[in-house]
């Protein structure tokens, strides 16, 4: 089963699973790390969009994820935000020209690395 299909399956309950860490640690980190950013920001693995509310309105956010289920959650959070663009995309195959962004954010992103023979 691919990572995208796994996240599609758990997307309805993902935030509930992650809630203890969110309340005890991540919420504070998100505010400190993201609120001062401005310019063009690429967030890789935007997931359910938990970071979105912490960005300044001065930031132009492009969020990508390879799970449509997770992006559905993020789209609900970004509905009123004019500075957010959410796309289905694989981080290993970015479709942006070089130097398109001022900042790249990736948290909670895990990747399997396979050595080539």
C-alpha positions in Angstrom: 0.0 0.0 0.0 1.4 3.4 -0.9 2.0 6.2 1.6 -0.7 8.3 -0.2 -3.3 5.6 0.2 -2.4 5.0 3.8 -2.9 8.7 4.6 -6.1 8.8 2.5 -7.4 6.0 4.8 -6.5 7.7 8.1 -7.3 11.3 7.0 -10.7 11.3 8.7 -9.1 10.6 12.1 -5.5 11.9 11.6 -5.9 15.0 13.8 -7.4 13.0 16.6 -4.5 10.5 16.5 -2.0 13.4 16.6 -3.9 15.5 19.2 -1.7 14.7 22.3 1.5 15.9 20.5 -0.3 18.9 19.1 -1.5 20.1 22.5 1.7 19.4 24.3 4.3 20.5 21.8 3.5 21.2 18.1 1.1 24.1 18.6 3.7 26.2 20.3 6.4 25.3 17.8 4.1 26.1 14.8 3.4 29.6 16.1 7.0 30.4 16.8 8.4 28.9 13.6 5.8 30.1 11.1 4.2 33.4 12.2 7.1 35.6 11.2 7.5 34.3 7.6 6.6 36.5 4.6 7.1 36.0 0.9 6.6 32.8 -1.1 6.5 29.7 1.1 6.3 26.1 -0.1 5.0 23.7 2.5 5.8 20.1 1.6 3.5 17.6 3.2 0.9 20.2 4.1 -1.3 17.3 5.3 -4.5 18.3 7.1 -3.4 22.0 7.1 -2.6 22.4 10.8 0.1 24.9 10.0 -2.0 27.2 7.9 -3.5 29.4 10.6 0.0 30.2 11.9 1.3 31.8 8.8 1.2 35.6 8.5 -1.1 37.1 5.9 2.1 38.5 4.3 3.1 35.0 3.3 2.0 33.5 0.0 1.7 29.7 0.9 1.7 26.9 -1.6 1.0 23.6 0.1 1.6 20.2 -1.5 0.7 16.7 -0.4 0.4 13.4 -2.1 -2.8 12.5 -0.2 -6.1 13.8 -1.6 -7.8 12.9 1.7 -5.4 15.0 3.7 -5.7 17.9 1.2 -9.4 17.8 1.6 -9.0 18.6 5.3 -6.5 21.4 4.5 -8.8 22.9 1.9 -11.5 23.3 4.6 -9.1 25.2 6.8 -7.9 27.4 3.9 -11.3 28.2 2.6 -11.2 31.8 3.8 -7.5 32.3 3.3 -6.7 34.2 0.0 -2.9 33.6 0.4 -3.1 29.8 0.3 -2.8 27.5 -2.8 -3.1 23.7 -2.2 -2.0 21.2 -4.7 -1.8 17.4 -5.0 1.9 16.7 -5.8 4.7 14.3 -4.9 7.6 16.0 -3.1 10.0 13.8 -5.1 8.7 15.3 -8.3 8.2 19.0 -7.7 6.7 20.9 -10.6 8.1 24.4 -9.8 10.9 26.3 -11.5 14.1 26.6 -9.4 14.1 29.6 -7.0 10.3 29.8 -6.9 10.1 30.1 -3.1 11.7 32.1 -0.3 11.1 29.4 2.3 10.5 25.7 2.2 8.8 24.1 5.2 8.6 20.4 5.7 7.5 19.0 9.1 5.9 15.6 9.8 7.2 14.3 6.4 8.7 10.9 6.4 10.3 9.3 3.4 11.5 5.8 2.6 15.0 5.9 1.0 16.0 3.1 -1.2 19.6 2.6 -2.3 20.0 2.1 -6.0 21.9 -1.1 -6.9 
